[in-house]
Amino acid sequence: MAEKYEVEVFITEEGNVSMRVKGIRGKSCVDKLKALASPLGKVEDVEYTSEYYEQEQKVKQISKQKA
């Protein structure tokens, strides 16, 4: 199952763009934002939320076969 997360995008009257990721713990949120932000231009500032400092969730999928 794919992870669910939310990206909020804010654009000011001056044309500045800011983005916020919700629902991703750990540093993987940075990778998600890089993919979205790179076409928009240079990143000038980064602020990390408390989710960034939380431990990433590891999901292990276990499948059992019937004998």
N, C-alpha and C positions, 0 to 999 in steps of 0.2 A: 504494500500500500504506500502510495506517495505521501510525503510529508505535506501538511497543510501550513501555509504561512500567508501573511498579508503584507503588502507593501503600500504604504501611504506616500503619495507624491504631493508636494506643496509647491506652488509657483507664485512668487510675489509679483507685485505690479512692475517691479524693475526687471523682471525676467529671471530672477535667481530661483533655482530649483533645489528643494531639499527632499530627502526621502527617509522613511523610517520603516524598518522591518519589524514585524511582530510575529511571534510564534516559532522562531528559530533560536535555539540555545547555542551558545558557544560561538566560535569564530567562523563557522560556515556561513553566517549571515553576510559577512564581508564579501564572500565570493558571489553570492546572489546579487548584491548591490553593484559590484563591479561590472557585471554583465549588463545591468540596466543603465548604469551611469556613464559608461564609456562613450556611447554615441552622443551624449549631451555635452561633452566638453571636459575641462579640467576640474578635478575635485579639489576644492579649496580648504575644506574643513571636515573633520570627522568627529562625531560625538558618539560614544558607546553607551548603550543602555545597560541596565542590570542584567538583561538576558544574555548579553555578550559574555559576561563573566561567569555565567552558570555553566555547569558541565553539560556537554553535548549528550543527547540521548542516543544510546546505541540500541538498535532494534535487531534482535536476532530472530530469524525465521527458522522454525523447526518443522520439518515435514516427516511424517511417519508413513512407512509402507506397511500394508497388511501382508502378513505372511501366508 
